């Protein structure tokens, strides 16, 4: 153990001791001269393996659409099933079914929300669903349970050269915020059916669950082409029609957004992944040694590591038991994992990794929980340092020590590192601006992969001890 004493660390730790009842019971009468601060860059090593995961909880309003093959990753195919939020009020004044001109499905995305070849020709197929989508929504569902291939209502070729820009003259200096849009013409009969239903029974449009019984939704997939993935940021159906006032001889050409995809309705990506042979061989080799693991998204390999919880607590207790020590306080525990550099990588690493007991993953996402910095916490990928830093995870150890039976279990050491998306909201007051995490979901915005170097992981412990008076 390497013992270091720093004046700055001493000041910091004394401040923590004086202010935080969770980490000390020494009290204000403590004689500072009796305090010793230890920084331990522990030699405890991690081990782990990559485990294949074929599904995630995939409810989303921002689907990933496309087919993509990448060396060192594999072939990913992605389709999408969704219901729709209906418009509550549709203006039917002077409008009849025969004055409906067209109905279109619009798929919008940011110009930079694309992985692969932007010019790769592809064909998007649209089908109507036979029944409503049931929860919980996992991405390995069988789409054929919800639609029939005979229900094809549109087949649309698309590529960046054929897609239209929205707000092309955007005032921002950042050109990457420009939207592009895929316009799919749907059968006019569908628009007329929805329009007639509204005139007959507008109450059906008052609740998405009731509307889904009338129109369960659509399934879209790629029937031709390979080479790109698009992260869609907006989906809506628009009716184009004419309102004719015969008395005044007036004709108005109008557009009306009938349906949209919103968080309130059920929608889910369907993913199918075939890891390539190179990746499978690397995983087998890594698993045999246990020093490197793969994190892949949206599905694929995830790291399951043996976190050295018992050894960390043992070191903590050993320090307390040393002669002339009457108290030991855990102040800080940092955890950093570097990535294995890969200059040939065609895909970026996931932006965030969630640290969580493997046994708790299912409940965490199904119950829409948030990281509590006690049993769950997340790290952001630092491109400059080439590492994921989970920051201070000392509460994980403290929480175990507080239990009636602090014996470390296998569950305490079996940790999954899950690629996630972290969504935050910022609020401002007269005094301050605060940012809070409001949602954490499995990462599904784009294909991603990273190799983690467990052998190079760093665990740093800072604790204080008190000598007897």
Secondary structure, DSSP 8 states (H G I E B T S, - for coil): ------HHHHHHHHHHHHH-TTT----TT--GGGEEEEEEE-----EEEEEEE---B-B-SS-EEEEEEETTTEEEEEEEEE--EE-S----TT--GGGEEEEEEEEEEETT-EEE-TT--EEEEEEEESS---SS-BTT--GGGTEEEEEEEEEEEE-TTTSEEESTT-SSS-GGG-EEEEEEEE-HHHHHHHHHHHHH-GGGGG-HHHHHHH---EEEEEEE--SEEEE--EEEEEEEEEEEETTTTEEEEEEEEEEE--TTS-EEEEEEEE--HHHHHHHHHHHHHTSEEEEEESSEEEEEEE--HHHHHHHHHHHHHSTT--EEEEEEEEEEEEE---TT--S---SEEEEEEGGGHHHHHHTT----SSS-EEEEEETTTTEEEEEE-HHHHHHHHTSSS----HHHHEEEEEEEEEEEEEEE-SS-EEEEEEEEEE--SS-EEEEEEEEEEEEEEEEEEE---
